[in-house]
Amino acid sequence: MDLCEKLDALVKKAEELDAVGDKFVALDDEKNPAQSYCMEQALLELVDELEDIADTFTDEEREEILNALDYEEFAELQKLIDESSHEE
C-alpha cells in the first residue's frame, strides 16, 4: 500500500469513527443501555483499526507528511500529539 492509499484509508476510518461517535453522543444511555454498549464497543474497535492503519506508516512516510505541512499545520499537529501523549 503506498502513502496515498494509507492516507485515504486513514481518512475513511476517521470519518467512520466520527459518524459512529456522533450517533453515540446522541444516544440516551438510560433508554438504550444495550445499544449504547454495542456502539461503545464499535467505537473501540474503530479506534483499534485506526491505530493499525497508523502503525503501517514508515518513518520515511511520516517525514514526507510532515514536510508537506506548512508551519501552522505542523504546529497544530504537534499540539495534538502533545495533548494525546499527556492523556496516556
PDB file with one MODEL, atoms N, CA, C and O in Angstrom:
MODEL        1
ATOM      1  N   MET A   1       0.861  -1.166   0.000  1.00  0.00           N
ATOM      2  CA  MET A   1       0.000   0.000   0.000  1.00  0.00           C
ATOM      3  C   MET A   1       0.912   1.235   0.000  1.00  0.00           C
ATOM      4  O   MET A   1       1.815   1.346   0.829  1.00  0.00           O
ATOM      5  N   ASP A   2       0.668   2.154  -0.931  1.00  0.00           N
ATOM      6  CA  ASP A   2       1.505   3.355  -0.974  1.00  0.00           C
ATOM      7  C   ASP A   2       0.961   4.425  -0.017  1.00  0.00           C
ATOM      8  O   ASP A   2      -0.093   4.253   0.595  1.00  0.00           O
ATOM      9  N   LEU A   3       1.692   5.510   0.094  1.00  0.00           N
ATOM     10  CA  LEU A   3       1.356   6.560   1.056  1.00  0.00           C
ATOM     11  C   LEU A   3      -0.053   7.115   0.840  1.00  0.00           C
ATOM     12  O   LEU A   3      -0.807   7.290   1.797  1.00  0.00           O
ATOM     13  N   CYS A   4      -0.404   7.389  -0.407  1.00  0.00           N
ATOM     14  CA  CYS A   4      -1.739   7.950  -0.687  1.00  0.00           C
ATOM     15  C   CYS A   4      -2.853   6.994  -0.277  1.00  0.00           C
ATOM     16  O   CYS A   4      -3.876   7.418   0.260  1.00  0.00           O
ATOM     17  N   GLU A   5      -2.651   5.714  -0.529  1.00  0.00           N
ATOM     18  CA  GLU A   5      -3.658   4.721  -0.137  1.00  0.00           C
ATOM     19  C   GLU A   5      -3.782   4.628   1.381  1.00  0.00           C
ATOM     20  O   GLU A   5      -4.883   4.481   1.912  1.00  0.00           O
ATOM     21  N   LYS A   6      -2.654   4.714   2.072  1.00  0.00           N
ATOM     22  CA  LYS A   6      -2.677   4.687   3.531  1.00  0.00           C
ATOM     23  C   LYS A   6      -3.397   5.906   4.090  1.00  0.00           C
ATOM     24  O   LYS A   6      -4.205   5.796   5.013  1.00  0.00           O
ATOM     25  N   LEU A   7      -3.095   7.078   3.518  1.00  0.00           N
ATOM     26  CA  LEU A   7      -3.763   8.302   3.974  1.00  0.00           C
ATOM     27  C   LEU A   7      -5.257   8.241   3.704  1.00  0.00           C
ATOM     28  O   LEU A   7      -6.063   8.658   4.536  1.00  0.00           O
ATOM     29  N   ASP A   8      -5.627   7.718   2.534  1.00  0.00           N
ATOM     30  CA  ASP A   8      -7.044   7.578   2.187  1.00  0.00           C
ATOM     31  C   ASP A   8      -7.739   6.640   3.170  1.00  0.00           C
ATOM     32  O   ASP A   8      -8.839   6.938   3.634  1.00  0.00           O
ATOM     33  N   ALA A   9      -7.110   5.515   3.490  1.00  0.00           N
ATOM     34  CA  ALA A   9      -7.696   4.569   4.447  1.00  0.00           C
ATOM     35  C   ALA A   9      -7.824   5.196   5.827  1.00  0.00           C
ATOM     36  O   ALA A   9      -8.807   4.970   6.532  1.00  0.00           O
ATOM     37  N   LEU A  10      -6.822   5.986   6.206  1.00  0.00           N
ATOM     38  CA  LEU A  10      -6.849   6.667   7.499  1.00  0.00           C
ATOM     39  C   LEU A  10      -7.995   7.660   7.573  1.00  0.00           C
ATOM     40  O   LEU A  10      -8.713   7.719   8.571  1.00  0.00           O
ATOM     41  N   VAL A  11      -8.165   8.440   6.516  1.00  0.00           N
ATOM     42  CA  VAL A  11      -9.251   9.433   6.478  1.00  0.00           C
ATOM     43  C   VAL A  11     -10.616   8.754   6.502  1.00  0.00           C
ATOM     44  O   VAL A  11     -11.510   9.182   7.232  1.00  0.00           O
ATOM     45  N   LYS A  12     -10.778   7.711   5.716  1.00  0.00           N
ATOM     46  CA  LYS A  12     -12.063   6.994   5.680  1.00  0.00           C
ATOM     47  C   LYS A  12     -12.399   6.406   7.049  1.00  0.00           C
ATOM     48  O   LYS A  12     -13.545   6.476   7.492  1.00  0.00           O
ATOM     49  N   LYS A  13     -11.403   5.829   7.717  1.00  0.00           N
ATOM     50  CA  LYS A  13     -11.638   5.238   9.042  1.00  0.00           C
ATOM     51  C   LYS A  13     -11.963   6.332  10.060  1.00  0.00           C
ATOM     52  O   LYS A  13     -12.813   6.140  10.930  1.00  0.00           O
ATOM     53  N   ALA A  14     -11.286   7.484   9.953  1.00  0.00           N
ATOM     54  CA  ALA A  14     -11.561   8.603  10.860  1.00  0.00           C
ATOM     55  C   ALA A  14     -12.974   9.133  10.638  1.00  0.00           C
ATOM     56  O   ALA A  14     -13.661   9.481  11.598  1.00  0.00           O
ATOM     57  N   GLU A  15     -13.410   9.198   9.390  1.00  0.00           N
ATOM     58  CA  GLU A  15     -14.781   9.646   9.095  1.00  0.00           C
ATOM     59  C   GLU A  15     -15.804   8.664   9.660  1.00  0.00           C
ATOM     60  O   GLU A  15     -16.836   9.070  10.196  1.00  0.00           O
ATOM     61  N   GLU A  16     -15.514   7.382   9.538  1.00  0.00           N
ATOM     62  CA  GLU A  16     -16.395   6.352  10.094  1.00  0.00           C
ATOM     63  C   GLU A  16     -16.466   6.481  11.613  1.00  0.00           C
ATOM     64  O   GLU A  16     -17.544   6.386  12.199  1.00  0.00           O
ATOM     65  N   LEU A  17     -15.334   6.694  12.235  1.00  0.00           N
ATOM     66  CA  LEU A  17     -15.268   6.884  13.683  1.00  0.00           C
ATOM     67  C   LEU A  17     -16.076   8.105  14.099  1.00  0.00           C
ATOM     68  O   LEU A  17     -16.811   8.064  15.086  1.00  0.00           O
ATOM     69  N   ASP A  18     -15.939   9.180  13.352  1.00  0.00           N
ATOM     70  CA  ASP A  18     -16.680  10.409  13.639  1.00  0.00           C
ATOM     71  C   ASP A  18     -18.186  10.191  13.526  1.00  0.00           C
ATOM     72  O   ASP A  18     -18.946  10.661  14.373  1.00  0.00           O
ATOM     73  N   ALA A  19     -18.617   9.487  12.491  1.00  0.00           N
ATOM     74  CA  ALA A  19     -20.051   9.232  12.287  1.00  0.00           C
ATOM     75  C   ALA A  19     -20.633   8.383  13.420  1.00  0.00           C
ATOM     76  O   ALA A  19     -21.707   8.688  13.939  1.00  0.00           O
ATOM     77  N   VAL A  20     -19.929   7.328  13.798  1.00  0.00           N
ATOM     78  CA  VAL A  20     -20.409   6.473  14.893  1.00  0.00           C
ATOM     79  C   VAL A  20     -20.363   7.252  16.205  1.00  0.00           C
ATOM     80  O   VAL A  20     -21.255   7.118  17.042  1.00  0.00           O
ATOM     81  N   GLY A  21     -19.332   8.057  16.382  1.00  0.00           N
ATOM     82  CA  GLY A  21     -19.217   8.874  17.590  1.00  0.00           C
ATOM     83  C   GLY A  21     -20.377   9.839  17.740  1.00  0.00           C
ATOM     84  O   GLY A  21     -20.906  10.022  18.836  1.00  0.00           O
ATOM     85  N   ASP A  22     -20.772  10.458  16.630  1.00  0.00           N
ATOM     86  CA  ASP A  22     -21.919  11.372  16.667  1.00  0.00           C
ATOM     87  C   ASP A  22     -23.194  10.649  17.089  1.00  0.00           C
ATOM     88  O   ASP A  22     -23.975  11.172  17.884  1.00  0.00           O
ATOM     89  N   LYS A  23     -23.402   9.453  16.559  1.00  0.00           N
ATOM     90  CA  LYS A  23     -24.579   8.660  16.937  1.00  0.00           C
ATOM     91  C   LYS A  23     -24.509   8.258  18.411  1.00  0.00           C
ATOM     92  O   LYS A  23     -25.519   8.263  19.114  1.00  0.00           O
ATOM     93  N   PHE A  24     -23.314   7.913  18.865  1.00  0.00           N
ATOM     94  CA  PHE A  24     -23.124   7.503  20.255  1.00  0.00           C
ATOM     95  C   PHE A  24     -23.443   8.656  21.209  1.00  0.00           C
ATOM     96  O   PHE A  24     -24.097   8.461  22.234  1.00  0.00           O
ATOM     97  N   VAL A  25     -22.978   9.844  20.868  1.00  0.00           N
ATOM     98  CA  VAL A  25     -23.213  11.017  21.711  1.00  0.00           C
ATOM     99  C   VAL A  25     -24.709  11.331  21.785  1.00  0.00           C
ATOM    100  O   VAL A  25     -25.210  11.752  22.828  1.00  0.00           O
ATOM    101  N   ALA A  26     -25.412  11.125  20.680  1.00  0.00           N
ATOM    102  CA  ALA A  26     -26.846  11.438  20.636  1.00  0.00           C
ATOM    103  C   ALA A  26     -27.699  10.370  21.317  1.00  0.00           C
ATOM    104  O   ALA A  26     -28.881  10.594  21.576  1.00  0.00           O
ATOM    105  N   LEU A  27     -27.117   9.235  21.601  1.00  0.00           N
ATOM    106  CA  LEU A  27     -27.851   8.117  22.191  1.00  0.00           C
ATOM    107  C   LEU A  27     -28.137   8.360  23.669  1.00  0.00           C
ATOM    108  O   LEU A  27     -27.288   8.876  24.397  1.00  0.00           O
ATOM    109  N   ASP A  28     -29.317   7.992  24.098  1.00  0.00           N
ATOM    110  CA  ASP A  28     -29.693   8.097  25.504  1.00  0.00           C
ATOM    111  C   ASP A  28     -29.328   6.776  26.193  1.00  0.00           C
ATOM    112  O   ASP A  28     -29.995   5.760  25.997  1.00  0.00           O
ATOM    113  N   ASP A  29     -28.266   6.803  26.996  1.00  0.00           N
ATOM    114  CA  ASP A  29     -27.777   5.593  27.672  1.00  0.00           C
ATOM    115  C   ASP A  29     -28.842   4.952  28.555  1.00  0.00           C
ATOM    116  O   ASP A  29     -28.919   3.729  28.668  1.00  0.00           O
ATOM    117  N   GLU A  30     -29.661   5.797  29.179  1.00  0.00           N
ATOM    118  CA  GLU A  30     -30.677   5.287  30.104  1.00  0.00           C
ATOM    119  C   GLU A  30     -31.733   4.454  29.378  1.00  0.00           C
ATOM    120  O   GLU A  30     -32.177   3.425  29.888  1.00  0.00           O
ATOM    121  N   LYS A  31     -32.132   4.905  28.185  1.00  0.00           N
ATOM    122  CA  LYS A  31     -33.195   4.224  27.449  1.00  0.00           C
ATOM    123  C   LYS A  31     -32.674   3.044  26.634  1.00  0.00           C
ATOM    124  O   LYS A  31     -33.409   2.090  26.379  1.00  0.00           O
ATOM    125  N   ASN A  32     -31.412   3.108  26.225  1.00  0.00           N
ATOM    126  CA  ASN A  32     -30.863   2.081  25.345  1.00  0.00           C
ATOM    127  C   ASN A  32     -29.499   1.585  25.838  1.00  0.00           C
ATOM    128  O   ASN A  32     -28.497   1.778  25.149  1.00  0.00           O
ATOM    129  N   PRO A  33     -29.441   0.960  26.994  1.00  0.00           N
ATOM    130  CA  PRO A  33     -28.129   0.545  27.510  1.00  0.00           C
ATOM    131  C   PRO A  33     -27.428  -0.486  26.624  1.00  0.00           C
ATOM    132  O   PRO A  33     -26.207  -0.444  26.478  1.00  0.00           O
ATOM    133  N   ALA A  34     -28.182  -1.402  26.036  1.00  0.00           N
ATOM    134  CA  ALA A  34     -27.568  -2.421  25.179  1.00  0.00           C
ATOM    135  C   ALA A  34     -27.006  -1.783  23.916  1.00  0.00           C
ATOM    136  O   ALA A  34     -25.891  -2.095  23.497  1.00  0.00           O
ATOM    137  N   GLN A  35     -27.782  -0.890  23.314  1.00  0.00           N
ATOM    138  CA  GLN A  35     -27.313  -0.206  22.109  1.00  0.00           C
ATOM    139  C   GLN A  35     -26.100   0.670  22.436  1.00  0.00           C
ATOM    140  O   GLN A  35     -25.151   0.749  21.656  1.00  0.00           O
ATOM    141  N   SER A  36     -26.144   1.308  23.564  1.00  0.00           N
ATOM    142  CA  SER A  36     -25.025   2.144  23.994  1.00  0.00           C
ATOM    143  C   SER A  36     -23.758   1.312  24.147  1.00  0.00           C
ATOM    144  O   SER A  36     -22.683   1.717  23.704  1.00  0.00           O
ATOM    145  N   TYR A  37     -23.890   0.157  24.773  1.00  0.00           N
ATOM    146  CA  TYR A  37     -22.744  -0.733  24.960  1.00  0.00           C
ATOM    147  C   TYR A  37     -22.184  -1.191  23.610  1.00  0.00           C
ATOM    148  O   TYR A  37     -20.971  -1.193  23.399  1.00  0.00           O
ATOM    149  N   CYS A  38     -23.082  -1.576  22.704  1.00  0.00           N
ATOM    150  CA  CYS A  38     -22.642  -2.037  21.378  1.00  0.00           C
ATOM    151  C   CYS A  38     -21.926  -0.934  20.611  1.00  0.00           C
ATOM    152  O   CYS A  38     -20.913  -1.184  19.958  1.00  0.00           O
ATOM    153  N   MET A  39     -22.445   0.273  20.690  1.00  0.00           N
ATOM    154  CA  MET A  39     -21.812   1.394  19.998  1.00  0.00           C
ATOM    155  C   MET A  39     -20.462   1.722  20.628  1.00  0.00           C
ATOM    156  O   MET A  39     -19.511   2.070  19.929  1.00  0.00           O
ATOM    157  N   GLU A  40     -20.387   1.611  21.939  1.00  0.00           N
ATOM    158  CA  GLU A  40     -19.115   1.842  22.622  1.00  0.00           C
ATOM    159  C   GLU A  40     -18.072   0.833  22.149  1.00  0.00           C
ATOM    160  O   GLU A  40     -16.921   1.192  21.904  1.00  0.00           O
ATOM    161  N   GLN A  41     -18.478  -0.429  22.024  1.00  0.00           N
ATOM    162  CA  GLN A  41     -17.569  -1.463  21.538  1.00  0.00           C
ATOM    163  C   GLN A  41     -17.157  -1.200  20.086  1.00  0.00           C
ATOM    164  O   GLN A  41     -16.004  -1.418  19.713  1.00  0.00           O
ATOM    165  N   ALA A  42     -18.103  -0.733  19.275  1.00  0.00           N
ATOM    166  CA  ALA A  42     -17.802  -0.406  17.878  1.00  0.00           C
ATOM    167  C   ALA A  42     -16.800   0.741  17.799  1.00  0.00           C
ATOM    168  O   ALA A  42     -15.898   0.731  16.962  1.00  0.00           O
ATOM    169  N   LEU A  43     -16.965   1.723  18.672  1.00  0.00           N
ATOM    170  CA  LEU A  43     -16.016   2.844  18.693  1.00  0.00           C
ATOM    171  C   LEU A  43     -14.616   2.369  19.078  1.00  0.00           C
ATOM    172  O   LEU A  43     -13.624   2.786  18.479  1.00  0.00           O
ATOM    173  N   LEU A  44     -14.544   1.507  20.069  1.00  0.00           N
ATOM    174  CA  LEU A  44     -13.240   0.981  20.482  1.00  0.00           C
ATOM    175  C   LEU A  44     -12.587   0.182  19.361  1.00  0.00           C
ATOM    176  O   LEU A  44     -11.376   0.261  19.157  1.00  0.00           O
ATOM    177  N   GLU A  45     -13.391  -0.581  18.643  1.00  0.00           N
ATOM    178  CA  GLU A  45     -12.866  -1.359  17.521  1.00  0.00           C
ATOM    179  C   GLU A  45     -12.372  -0.436  16.402  1.00  0.00           C
ATOM    180  O   GLU A  45     -11.329  -0.691  15.800  1.00  0.00           O
ATOM    181  N   LEU A  46     -13.118   0.629  16.129  1.00  0.00           N
ATOM    182  CA  LEU A  46     -12.698   1.586  15.109  1.00  0.00           C
ATOM    183  C   LEU A  46     -11.397   2.283  15.493  1.00  0.00           C
ATOM    184  O   LEU A  46     -10.541   2.526  14.643  1.00  0.00           O
ATOM    185  N   VAL A  47     -11.257   2.597  16.755  1.00  0.00           N
ATOM    186  CA  VAL A  47     -10.007   3.211  17.232  1.00  0.00           C
ATOM    187  C   VAL A  47      -8.847   2.244  17.025  1.00  0.00           C
ATOM    188  O   VAL A  47      -7.771   2.653  16.589  1.00  0.00           O
ATOM    189  N   ASP A  48      -9.056   0.973  17.333  1.00  0.00           N
ATOM    190  CA  ASP A  48      -8.010  -0.031  17.113  1.00  0.00           C
ATOM    191  C   ASP A  48      -7.646  -0.122  15.631  1.00  0.00           C
ATOM    192  O   ASP A  48      -6.469  -0.214  15.282  1.00  0.00           O
ATOM    193  N   GLU A  49      -8.657  -0.096  14.763  1.00  0.00           N
ATOM    194  CA  GLU A  49      -8.409  -0.156  13.324  1.00  0.00           C
ATOM    195  C   GLU A  49      -7.653   1.081  12.849  1.00  0.00           C
ATOM    196  O   GLU A  49      -6.762   0.988  12.005  1.00  0.00           O
ATOM    197  N   LEU A  50      -8.011   2.227  13.391  1.00  0.00           N
ATOM    198  CA  LEU A  50      -7.323   3.472  13.051  1.00  0.00           C
ATOM    199  C   LEU A  50      -5.859   3.405  13.475  1.00  0.00           C
ATOM    200  O   LEU A  50      -4.972   3.811  12.724  1.00  0.00           O
ATOM    201  N   GLU A  51      -5.610   2.897  14.664  1.00  0.00           N
ATOM    202  CA  GLU A  51      -4.238   2.739  15.142  1.00  0.00           C
ATOM    203  C   GLU A  51      -3.461   1.740  14.289  1.00  0.00           C
ATOM    204  O   GLU A  51      -2.274   1.938  14.026  1.00  0.00           O
ATOM    205  N   ASP A  52      -4.123   0.670  13.856  1.00  0.00           N
ATOM    206  CA  ASP A  52      -3.464  -0.316  12.994  1.00  0.00           C
ATOM    207  C   ASP A  52      -3.025   0.315  11.675  1.00  0.00           C
ATOM    208  O   ASP A  52      -1.926   0.048  11.188  1.00  0.00           O
ATOM    209  N   ILE A  53      -3.877   1.140  11.108  1.00  0.00           N
ATOM    210  CA  ILE A  53      -3.522   1.837   9.869  1.00  0.00           C
ATOM    211  C   ILE A  53      -2.351   2.781  10.126  1.00  0.00           C
ATOM    212  O   ILE A  53      -1.393   2.815   9.354  1.00  0.00           O
ATOM    213  N   ALA A  54      -2.431   3.539  11.201  1.00  0.00           N
ATOM    214  CA  ALA A  54      -1.366   4.492  11.524  1.00  0.00           C
ATOM    215  C   ALA A  54      -0.038   3.779  11.732  1.00  0.00           C
ATOM    216  O   ALA A  54       1.014   4.324  11.397  1.00  0.00           O
ATOM    217  N   ASP A  55      -0.070   2.580  12.274  1.00  0.00           N
ATOM    218  CA  ASP A  55       1.153   1.819  12.521  1.00  0.00           C
ATOM    219  C   ASP A  55       1.833   1.354  11.233  1.00  0.00           C
ATOM    220  O   ASP A  55       3.002   0.969  11.263  1.00  0.00           O
ATOM    221  N   THR A  56       1.120   1.384  10.097  1.00  0.00           N
ATOM    222  CA  THR A  56       1.720   0.940   8.838  1.00  0.00           C
ATOM    223  C   THR A  56       2.603   2.008   8.200  1.00  0.00           C
ATOM    224  O   THR A  56       3.355   1.716   7.271  1.00  0.00           O
ATOM    225  N   PHE A  57       2.515   3.247   8.692  1.00  0.00           N
ATOM    226  CA  PHE A  57       3.329   4.317   8.128  1.00  0.00           C
ATOM    227  C   PHE A  57       4.792   4.126   8.530  1.00  0.00           C
ATOM    228  O   PHE A  57       5.106   3.914   9.701  1.00  0.00           O
ATOM    229  N   THR A  58       5.669   4.204   7.545  1.00  0.00           N
ATOM    230  CA  THR A  58       7.101   4.111   7.823  1.00  0.00           C
ATOM    231  C   THR A  58       7.608   5.470   8.305  1.00  0.00           C
ATOM    232  O   THR A  58       6.918   6.480   8.166  1.00  0.00           O
ATOM    233  N   ASP A  59       8.795   5.487   8.861  1.00  0.00           N
ATOM    234  CA  ASP A  59       9.388   6.757   9.288  1.00  0.00           C
ATOM    235  C   ASP A  59       9.546   7.702   8.093  1.00  0.00           C
ATOM    236  O   ASP A  59       9.345   8.909   8.227  1.00  0.00           O
ATOM    237  N   GLU A  60       9.903   7.164   6.938  1.00  0.00           N
ATOM    238  CA  GLU A  60      10.059   7.980   5.743  1.00  0.00           C
ATOM    239  C   GLU A  60       8.726   8.605   5.321  1.00  0.00           C
ATOM    240  O   GLU A  60       8.680   9.763   4.904  1.00  0.00           O
ATOM    241  N   GLU A  61       7.649   7.832   5.431  1.00  0.00           N
ATOM    242  CA  GLU A  61       6.322   8.359   5.077  1.00  0.00           C
ATOM    243  C   GLU A  61       5.889   9.438   6.065  1.00  0.00           C
ATOM    244  O   GLU A  61       5.315  10.452   5.670  1.00  0.00           O
ATOM    245  N   ARG A  62       6.163   9.220   7.331  1.00  0.00           N
ATOM    246  CA  ARG A  62       5.838  10.244   8.334  1.00  0.00           C
ATOM    247  C   ARG A  62       6.611  11.531   8.050  1.00  0.00           C
ATOM    248  O   ARG A  62       6.069  12.631   8.152  1.00  0.00           O
ATOM    249  N   GLU A  63       7.876  11.376   7.696  1.00  0.00           N
ATOM    250  CA  GLU A  63       8.713  12.532   7.353  1.00  0.00           C
ATOM    251  C   GLU A  63       8.142  13.262   6.136  1.00  0.00           C
ATOM    252  O   GLU A  63       8.094  14.492   6.108  1.00  0.00           O
ATOM    253  N   GLU A  64       7.712  12.502   5.140  1.00  0.00           N
ATOM    254  CA  GLU A  64       7.131  13.089   3.930  1.00  0.00           C
ATOM    255  C   GLU A  64       5.859  13.878   4.258  1.00  0.00           C
ATOM    256  O   GLU A  64       5.633  14.961   3.718  1.00  0.00           O
ATOM    257  N   ILE A  65       5.048  13.331   5.134  1.00  0.00           N
ATOM    258  CA  ILE A  65       3.816  14.016   5.539  1.00  0.00           C
ATOM    259  C   ILE A  65       4.150  15.314   6.270  1.00  0.00           C
ATOM    260  O   ILE A  65       3.577  16.362   5.971  1.00  0.00           O
ATOM    261  N   LEU A  66       5.070  15.246   7.220  1.00  0.00           N
ATOM    262  CA  LEU A  66       5.439  16.440   7.976  1.00  0.00           C
ATOM    263  C   LEU A  66       6.061  17.505   7.078  1.00  0.00           C
ATOM    264  O   LEU A  66       5.832  18.697   7.284  1.00  0.00           O
ATOM    265  N   ASN A  67       6.840  17.090   6.090  1.00  0.00           N
ATOM    266  CA  ASN A  67       7.445  18.050   5.166  1.00  0.00           C
ATOM    267  C   ASN A  67       6.405  18.718   4.276  1.00  0.00           C
ATOM    268  O   ASN A  67       6.625  19.826   3.786  1.00  0.00           O
ATOM    269  N   ALA A  68       5.272  18.050   4.065  1.00  0.00           N
ATOM    270  CA  ALA A  68       4.225  18.597   3.215  1.00  0.00           C
ATOM    271  C   ALA A  68       3.361  19.633   3.956  1.00  0.00           C
ATOM    272  O   ALA A  68       2.623  20.386   3.321  1.00  0.00           O
ATOM    273  N   LEU A  69       3.450  19.672   5.280  1.00  0.00           N
ATOM    274  CA  LEU A  69       2.651  20.601   6.065  1.00  0.00           C
ATOM    275  C   LEU A  69       3.318  21.973   6.118  1.00  0.00           C
ATOM    276  O   LEU A  69       4.544  22.078   6.117  1.00  0.00           O
ATOM    277  N   ASP A  70       2.502  23.016   6.164  1.00  0.00           N
ATOM    278  CA  ASP A  70       3.091  24.332   6.414  1.00  0.00           C
ATOM    279  C   ASP A  70       3.261  24.513   7.924  1.00  0.00           C
ATOM    280  O   ASP A  70       2.818  23.664   8.698  1.00  0.00           O
ATOM    281  N   TYR A  71       3.887  25.593   8.345  1.00  0.00           N
ATOM    282  CA  TYR A  71       4.240  25.762   9.753  1.00  0.00           C
ATOM    283  C   TYR A  71       3.013  25.732  10.675  1.00  0.00           C
ATOM    284  O   TYR A  71       3.057  25.095  11.728  1.00  0.00           O
ATOM    285  N   GLU A  72       1.925  26.406  10.300  1.00  0.00           N
ATOM    286  CA  GLU A  72       0.727  26.438  11.151  1.00  0.00           C
ATOM    287  C   GLU A  72       0.123  25.047  11.295  1.00  0.00           C
ATOM    288  O   GLU A  72      -0.294  24.655  12.385  1.00  0.00           O
ATOM    289  N   GLU A  73       0.076  24.302  10.192  1.00  0.00           N
ATOM    290  CA  GLU A  73      -0.455  22.944  10.254  1.00  0.00           C
ATOM    291  C   GLU A  73       0.445  22.064  11.125  1.00  0.00           C
ATOM    292  O   GLU A  73      -0.040  21.251  11.912  1.00  0.00           O
ATOM    293  N   PHE A  74       1.758  22.237  10.972  1.00  0.00           N
ATOM    294  CA  PHE A  74       2.700  21.461  11.775  1.00  0.00           C
ATOM    295  C   PHE A  74       2.536  21.775  13.254  1.00  0.00           C
ATOM    296  O   PHE A  74       2.534  20.871  14.091  1.00  0.00           O
ATOM    297  N   ALA A  75       2.398  23.062  13.576  1.00  0.00           N
ATOM    298  CA  ALA A  75       2.244  23.473  14.975  1.00  0.00           C
ATOM    299  C   ALA A  75       0.956  22.880  15.569  1.00  0.00           C
ATOM    300  O   ALA A  75       0.953  22.427  16.713  1.00  0.00           O
ATOM    301  N   GLU A  76      -0.120  22.883  14.801  1.00  0.00           N
ATOM    302  CA  GLU A  76      -1.388  22.323  15.269  1.00  0.00           C
ATOM    303  C   GLU A  76      -1.266  20.810  15.476  1.00  0.00           C
ATOM    304  O   GLU A  76      -1.759  20.267  16.465  1.00  0.00           O
ATOM    305  N   LEU A  77      -0.606  20.143  14.535  1.00  0.00           N
ATOM    306  CA  LEU A  77      -0.403  18.708  14.653  1.00  0.00           C
ATOM    307  C   LEU A  77       0.445  18.378  15.882  1.00  0.00           C
ATOM    308  O   LEU A  77       0.141  17.438  16.617  1.00  0.00           O
ATOM    309  N   GLN A  78       1.493  19.143  16.097  1.00  0.00           N
ATOM    310  CA  GLN A  78       2.354  18.919  17.261  1.00  0.00           C
ATOM    311  C   GLN A  78       1.580  19.124  18.558  1.00  0.00           C
ATOM    312  O   GLN A  78       1.785  18.398  19.531  1.00  0.00           O
ATOM    313  N   LYS A  79       0.692  20.113  18.567  1.00  0.00           N
ATOM    314  CA  LYS A  79      -0.146  20.369  19.744  1.00  0.00           C
ATOM    315  C   LYS A  79      -1.041  19.150  20.033  1.00  0.00           C
ATOM    316  O   LYS A  79      -1.174  18.731  21.182  1.00  0.00           O
ATOM    317  N   LEU A  80      -1.648  18.591  18.984  1.00  0.00           N
ATOM    318  CA  LEU A  80      -2.497  17.413  19.146  1.00  0.00           C
ATOM    319  C   LEU A  80      -1.695  16.212  19.638  1.00  0.00           C
ATOM    320  O   LEU A  80      -2.163  15.450  20.484  1.00  0.00           O
ATOM    321  N   ILE A  81      -0.496  16.047  19.111  1.00  0.00           N
ATOM    322  CA  ILE A  81       0.369  14.945  19.536  1.00  0.00           C
ATOM    323  C   ILE A  81       0.725  15.099  21.000  1.00  0.00           C
ATOM    324  O   ILE A  81       0.680  14.135  21.765  1.00  0.00           O
ATOM    325  N   ASP A  82       1.083  16.325  21.392  1.00  0.00           N
ATOM    326  CA  ASP A  82       1.438  16.584  22.788  1.00  0.00           C
ATOM    327  C   ASP A  82       0.259  16.316  23.727  1.00  0.00           C
ATOM    328  O   ASP A  82       0.426  15.716  24.790  1.00  0.00           O
ATOM    329  N   GLU A  83      -0.928  16.765  23.325  1.00  0.00           N
ATOM    330  CA  GLU A  83      -2.120  16.531  24.144  1.00  0.00           C
ATOM    331  C   GLU A  83      -2.412  15.045  24.263  1.00  0.00           C
ATOM    332  O   GLU A  83      -2.780  14.559  25.333  1.00  0.00           O
ATOM    333  N   SER A  84      -2.249  14.331  23.165  1.00  0.00           N
ATOM    334  CA  SER A  84      -2.514  12.892  23.144  1.00  0.00           C
ATOM    335  C   SER A  84      -1.542  12.153  24.065  1.00  0.00           C
ATOM    336  O   SER A  84      -1.940  11.235  24.782  1.00  0.00           O
ATOM    337  N   SER A  85      -0.284  12.548  24.044  1.00  0.00           N
ATOM    338  CA  SER A  85       0.707  11.858  24.876  1.00  0.00           C
ATOM    339  C   SER A  85       0.495  12.139  26.358  1.00  0.00           C
ATOM    340  O   SER A  85       0.870  11.317  27.194  1.00  0.00           O
ATOM    341  N   HIS A  86      -0.096  13.277  26.703  1.00  0.00           N
ATOM    342  CA  HIS A  86      -0.377  13.586  28.097  1.00  0.00           C
ATOM    343  C   HIS A  86      -1.577  12.800  28.619  1.00  0.00           C
ATOM    344  O   HIS A  86      -1.687  12.562  29.822  1.00  0.00           O
ATOM    345  N   GLU A  87      -2.473  12.399  27.724  1.00  0.00           N
ATOM    346  CA  GLU A  87      -3.668  11.653  28.122  1.00  0.00           C
ATOM    347  C   GLU A  87      -3.341  10.205  28.450  1.00  0.00           C
ATOM    348  O   GLU A  87      -4.078   9.571  29.206  1.00  0.00           O
ATOM    349  N   GLU A  88      -2.261   9.666  27.905  1.00  0.00           N
ATOM    350  CA  GLU A  88      -1.928   8.241  28.104  1.00  0.00           C
ATOM    351  C   GLU A  88      -1.314   7.992  29.408  1.00  0.00           C
ATOM    352  O   GLU A  88      -0.978   6.851  29.725  1.00  0.00           O
TER     353      GLU A  88
ENDMDL
END
